[in-house]
Amino acid sequence: MSSTESPSVPAASVLPRVAPVRVGEGERLRSVGLPGVTLSVRSRPPAREGLPPALYVHGLGGSSQNWSLLMAELDGVVDGEAVDLPGFGDSPPPDDGDYSVTGHARAVIRYLDAAGRGPVHLFGNSLGGAVTTRVAAVRPDLVRTLTLVSPALPELRVQRSAVPTGLLGVPGIAALFTRLTREWTAEQRVRGVMALCYGDPQRVSPEAFRHAVEELERRQRLPYFWDAMARSARGIVNAYTLGGQHGLWRQAERVLAPTLLVYGGRDQLVGFRMAHKAARAFRDSRLLSLPDAGHVAMMEYPELVAGAFRELMAQADGSGEDAGVADVRG
């Protein structure tokens, strides 16, 4: 999508009032105004002074809440913050309507520059994995380590189960889908998303399911909900077609930071077969393979992802052996 395309949603100042976003125990939420964008930032008070900073970036349709379990696991290890990308979670749309991967990366860079917390331990899932790969490639000074959970990097043979998500980016499809599913309840929609994203949806607790339904009901009241989804999906598709130095695989090769790659064997959106291609592309990488995980391993197996990150952090700090490409199976 061109960054010159005019946004078709109301300005943030005239958006309707909706229910407040849920803030978990031990978390806090604040709004940060930046040039052209306002970001909602979720954080946990650091367990002690001097912890290294970390930033978490969610995937398509997600929010900073996707990182709550992992943030809790890493409490006392990093001083963690999770952003809601523009148009998602509690963040309003960007002023220019740019939902491209580059647009989202620009928002993350603006936040890191303004916060002055870099270099950070940077985490990304799915769309957030593509965004953080771009951030790490173009601004290596901002990134200490990079952890990618099922990153949305280009695939030659996209899984059939991932096609509907990509089709959201086709002009008119989101509106058509909204009309065709008008009678679906929030519970039905959440069950469908969890069946697609989790290796085993039964691992989701009744409380977590209820919270997900409440969040979807809240976001469906926002007039830009489907617009943000459709344009961000289009942004992923467009990023897949870029070649040359702007291609995501080429940018992966430029990443200098030690990188942890997490892939799930039951992922229906990002092919598990891409794990070793990614491990070869990132010059200083280790691979965590989780055969039973789906697309959101940080939500399904936060303790395993946290353990692998601690090893990556030890390597980056020079207190562990240089792993090169290490395949660590959970």
C-alpha positions as CSV (number, residue, x, y, z in Angstrom):
1,M,0.0,0.0,0.0
2,S,1.3,3.4,-0.8
3,S,1.9,5.7,2.1
4,T,0.2,8.4,0.2
5,E,-3.1,6.6,0.2
6,S,-5.6,8.6,2.3
7,P,-6.9,7.0,5.5
8,S,-10.6,6.1,5.3
9,V,-11.2,6.2,9.1
10,P,-12.1,9.0,11.5
11,A,-9.4,11.0,13.2
12,A,-8.4,9.7,16.6
13,S,-9.9,12.8,18.2
14,V,-13.5,11.8,17.0
15,L,-13.3,8.0,17.6
16,P,-16.2,6.5,19.6
17,R,-15.8,5.7,23.2
18,V,-15.3,2.0,23.9
19,A,-14.6,-0.2,26.9
20,P,-11.2,0.2,28.4
21,V,-8.5,-2.3,27.4
22,R,-7.8,-5.0,30.0
23,V,-4.6,-4.5,32.0
24,G,-3.4,-7.7,33.7
25,E,-2.1,-8.0,37.2
26,G,1.3,-6.4,37.6
27,E,0.9,-4.5,34.2
28,R,0.4,-0.9,33.4
29,L,-0.7,0.8,30.2
30,R,0.2,4.3,28.9
31,S,-0.2,6.3,25.7
32,V,2.8,7.8,23.9
33,G,2.4,10.5,21.4
34,L,4.9,10.5,18.5
35,P,5.2,12.4,15.2
36,G,2.3,11.0,13.0
37,V,1.3,8.2,15.4
38,T,0.2,7.5,19.0
39,L,1.2,4.2,20.5
40,S,-0.2,2.4,23.5
41,V,2.6,0.8,25.5
42,R,2.1,-2.1,28.0
43,S,4.8,-2.7,30.7
44,R,5.6,-4.3,34.0
45,P,7.4,-2.4,36.7
46,P,11.0,-3.7,36.6
47,A,11.8,-6.1,39.3
48,R,15.0,-4.1,40.1
49,E,17.0,-1.2,38.8
50,G,19.4,-1.7,35.9
51,L,17.7,-4.5,34.0
52,P,18.3,-4.4,30.2
53,P,15.3,-3.1,28.2
54,A,13.2,-5.2,26.0
55,L,10.4,-4.4,23.5
56,Y,7.7,-6.8,22.2
57,V,5.9,-6.4,18.9
58,H,2.7,-8.4,18.2
59,G,1.3,-9.9,15.0
60,L,-1.6,-9.3,12.7
61,G,-4.9,-8.9,14.6
62,G,-3.0,-9.2,17.9
63,S,-2.1,-6.7,20.6
64,S,0.4,-6.1,23.3
65,Q,-1.7,-8.5,25.4
66,N,-0.2,-11.4,23.3
67,W,3.1,-10.9,25.2
68,S,1.7,-10.8,28.8
69,L,2.6,-14.4,29.7
70,L,6.2,-14.1,28.3
71,M,6.7,-10.7,29.9
72,A,5.7,-12.3,33.3
73,E,8.1,-15.2,32.7
74,L,11.0,-12.7,32.0
75,D,10.2,-10.5,35.0
76,G,13.5,-10.0,36.7
77,V,15.4,-10.7,33.5
78,V,14.5,-7.7,31.4
79,D,12.7,-4.4,31.8
80,G,10.0,-5.2,29.3
81,E,7.5,-3.1,27.3
82,A,5.0,-4.2,24.6
83,V,3.6,-1.9,22.0
84,D,0.2,-1.9,20.3
85,L,1.0,-1.3,16.6
86,P,-1.0,1.6,15.0
87,G,-4.6,0.6,14.6
88,F,-4.3,-2.4,16.9
89,G,-4.9,-2.9,20.6
90,D,-5.4,0.5,22.2
91,S,-3.4,2.4,19.6
92,P,-5.4,4.6,17.1
93,P,-4.7,4.5,13.4
94,P,-1.6,6.2,12.0
95,D,-2.2,9.7,10.7
96,D,-1.1,8.8,7.2
97,G,-3.0,5.5,7.0
98,D,0.2,3.6,6.3
99,Y,-0.1,0.0,7.5
100,S,2.8,-1.4,5.5
101,V,5.5,-3.4,7.2
102,T,7.8,-0.3,6.6
103,G,5.1,1.9,8.2
104,H,4.9,-0.3,11.3
105,A,8.7,-0.5,11.5
106,R,8.9,3.3,11.3
107,A,6.5,3.6,14.3
108,V,8.6,1.1,16.3
109,I,11.8,3.1,15.5
110,R,10.2,6.4,16.4
111,Y,9.2,5.0,19.7
112,L,12.7,3.5,20.4
113,D,14.3,6.8,19.4
114,A,12.0,8.8,21.6
115,A,12.2,6.5,24.6
116,G,16.0,6.4,24.4
117,R,16.1,2.9,25.8
118,G,18.1,1.2,23.0
119,P,19.7,-1.0,22.2
120,V,16.9,-3.3,23.3
121,H,16.2,-7.0,23.3
122,L,13.6,-6.9,20.5
123,F,10.8,-9.5,20.1
124,G,8.4,-10.0,17.2
125,N,5.6,-12.5,16.4
126,S,4.2,-13.1,12.8
127,L,3.7,-9.6,11.3
128,G,5.7,-8.3,14.2
129,G,8.5,-10.6,13.2
130,A,8.7,-9.0,9.8
131,V,8.5,-5.6,11.3
132,T,11.3,-6.2,13.8
133,T,13.5,-7.9,11.2
134,R,13.2,-4.6,9.2
135,V,14.0,-2.6,12.3
136,A,17.1,-4.7,13.2
137,A,18.3,-4.5,9.6
138,V,18.0,-0.7,9.1
139,R,18.8,0.4,12.7
140,P,21.2,-2.1,14.2
141,D,22.1,0.5,16.9
142,L,18.6,0.0,18.4
143,V,18.8,-3.8,18.7
144,R,20.8,-5.9,21.2
145,T,19.2,-9.3,20.4
146,L,16.3,-10.3,18.1
147,T,13.8,-13.0,19.0
148,L,11.3,-14.0,16.3
149,V,8.3,-16.2,17.0
150,S,6.9,-17.6,13.7
151,P,8.0,-14.5,11.7
152,A,6.1,-13.6,8.6
153,L,8.9,-13.9,6.1
154,P,8.2,-14.7,2.4
155,E,7.3,-18.3,1.5
156,L,7.3,-19.6,-2.0
157,R,4.6,-22.1,-1.1
158,V,2.2,-20.6,1.3
159,Q,0.2,-23.0,3.4
160,R,-3.4,-23.4,2.3
161,S,-4.6,-22.5,5.8
162,A,-2.8,-19.2,5.5
163,V,-4.5,-18.1,2.3
164,P,-7.7,-16.6,3.8
165,T,-5.5,-14.3,5.9
166,G,-3.6,-13.1,2.9
167,L,-6.9,-12.6,1.0
168,L,-7.9,-10.0,3.6
169,G,-5.4,-7.7,1.9
170,V,-7.3,-7.8,-1.4
171,P,-9.4,-4.6,-1.8
172,G,-13.1,-5.3,-0.9
173,I,-12.5,-8.7,0.6
174,A,-12.6,-7.5,4.2
175,A,-15.9,-5.7,3.6
176,L,-17.3,-8.9,1.9
177,F,-16.1,-11.1,4.8
178,T,-17.7,-8.7,7.3
179,R,-21.1,-9.0,5.5
180,L,-20.9,-12.8,5.1
181,T,-20.0,-13.3,8.8
182,R,-22.4,-10.6,10.3
183,E,-24.2,-13.2,12.3
184,W,-21.1,-14.8,13.9
185,T,-20.8,-14.2,17.6
186,A,-17.5,-13.0,19.2
187,E,-17.2,-16.4,20.8
188,Q,-17.4,-18.1,17.3
189,R,-14.8,-15.8,15.9
190,V,-12.4,-16.3,18.8
191,R,-12.8,-20.0,18.6
192,G,-11.9,-19.9,14.9
193,V,-8.8,-17.7,15.5
194,M,-7.6,-20.0,18.3
195,A,-8.1,-23.1,16.2
196,L,-5.9,-21.4,13.5
197,C,-3.3,-20.0,15.8
198,Y,-2.8,-22.6,18.6
199,G,-1.2,-26.0,18.2
200,D,-3.7,-27.2,20.8
201,P,-6.6,-24.8,21.5
202,Q,-7.5,-26.9,24.6
203,R,-4.5,-25.3,26.3
204,V,-6.4,-22.0,26.4
205,S,-7.9,-21.5,29.9
206,P,-11.6,-20.5,30.2
207,E,-10.5,-17.2,31.7
208,A,-8.1,-16.5,28.8
209,F,-10.9,-17.3,26.3
210,R,-13.3,-15.0,28.1
211,H,-10.7,-12.2,28.0
212,A,-10.2,-12.8,24.3
213,V,-13.9,-12.5,23.6
214,E,-14.2,-9.3,25.6
215,E,-11.3,-7.8,23.7
216,L,-12.7,-8.8,20.3
217,E,-16.1,-7.3,21.3
218,R,-14.4,-4.1,22.3
219,R,-12.3,-3.8,19.1
220,Q,-15.3,-4.6,16.8
221,R,-16.9,-1.4,18.0
222,L,-13.9,0.6,16.6
223,P,-14.7,1.9,13.1
224,Y,-11.2,1.2,11.9
225,F,-10.9,-2.4,13.1
226,W,-11.3,-4.1,9.7
227,D,-9.5,-1.4,7.9
228,A,-6.4,-1.9,10.1
229,M,-6.6,-5.7,9.6
230,A,-7.0,-5.4,5.8
231,R,-4.4,-2.8,5.2
232,S,-1.9,-4.6,7.4
233,A,-2.6,-7.9,5.6
234,R,-2.0,-6.1,2.3
235,G,1.2,-4.7,3.8
236,I,2.5,-8.3,4.5
237,V,1.6,-9.4,0.9
238,N,3.3,-6.3,-0.5
239,A,6.4,-7.0,1.6
240,Y,6.5,-10.5,0.3
241,T,6.8,-9.2,-3.3
242,L,9.6,-6.8,-2.7
243,G,13.0,-7.7,-4.1
244,G,16.5,-6.3,-3.8
245,Q,17.8,-4.7,-0.7
246,H,14.2,-4.1,0.5
247,G,13.3,-7.8,0.4
248,L,12.8,-9.3,3.9
249,W,15.1,-12.2,3.3
250,R,17.8,-9.8,2.1
251,Q,17.2,-7.7,5.2
252,A,17.4,-10.8,7.4
253,E,20.9,-11.4,6.1
254,R,21.9,-7.8,7.2
255,V,20.8,-8.3,10.8
256,L,23.8,-8.2,13.1
257,A,22.1,-8.9,16.4
258,P,22.2,-12.5,17.8
259,T,18.9,-14.0,16.8
260,L,16.6,-16.6,18.4
261,L,14.1,-18.2,15.9
262,V,11.1,-20.0,17.4
263,Y,9.0,-22.2,15.1
264,G,6.0,-24.4,15.9
265,G,5.4,-27.7,14.2
266,R,1.7,-27.2,14.1
267,D,1.8,-23.6,12.8
268,Q,-0.9,-23.2,10.2
269,L,0.1,-19.7,9.1
270,V,4.0,-19.8,8.9
271,G,5.4,-23.1,7.5
272,F,7.6,-25.0,9.9
273,R,9.7,-26.0,6.9
274,M,10.9,-22.3,6.8
275,A,12.7,-22.7,10.1
276,H,16.0,-23.9,8.7
277,K,15.9,-21.4,5.8
278,A,15.6,-18.6,8.5
279,A,18.4,-20.1,10.5
280,R,20.6,-19.9,7.4
281,A,19.6,-16.4,6.6
282,F,20.2,-14.8,10.0
283,R,24.0,-14.8,10.4
284,D,24.1,-15.3,14.2
285,S,21.1,-17.5,15.0
286,R,19.8,-20.3,17.2
287,L,16.6,-22.2,16.5
288,L,14.0,-23.3,19.0
289,S,11.8,-26.0,17.4
290,L,8.5,-26.7,19.3
291,P,6.7,-29.6,17.5
292,D,3.4,-29.2,19.4
293,A,3.2,-25.4,19.2
294,G,1.2,-23.4,16.7
295,H,1.6,-19.8,15.6
296,V,1.9,-18.1,19.0
297,A,4.4,-20.2,20.9
298,M,5.0,-17.3,23.4
299,M,1.4,-17.8,24.5
300,E,1.4,-21.6,24.4
301,Y,4.8,-22.3,25.8
302,P,6.1,-19.1,27.4
303,E,8.4,-20.9,29.8
304,L,10.2,-22.7,27.0
305,V,10.5,-19.5,24.9
306,A,11.8,-17.6,28.0
307,G,14.4,-20.3,28.7
308,A,15.7,-20.1,25.2
309,F,15.8,-16.3,25.4
310,R,17.9,-16.5,28.6
311,E,20.4,-18.7,26.7
312,L,20.5,-16.2,23.8
313,M,21.0,-13.3,26.3
314,A,23.8,-15.1,28.0
315,Q,25.4,-15.6,24.6
316,A,25.0,-12.0,23.7
317,D,26.5,-10.9,27.1
318,G,29.5,-13.1,26.5
319,S,28.7,-15.4,29.4
320,G,27.7,-18.3,27.1
321,E,29.2,-20.2,24.2
322,D,28.7,-18.8,20.7
323,A,25.9,-21.0,19.4
324,G,26.2,-20.2,15.7
325,V,23.1,-22.0,14.4
326,A,21.9,-24.2,17.2
327,D,18.8,-26.3,16.9
328,V,17.2,-26.5,20.4
329,R,14.1,-28.6,20.5
330,G,11.5,-28.0,23.2
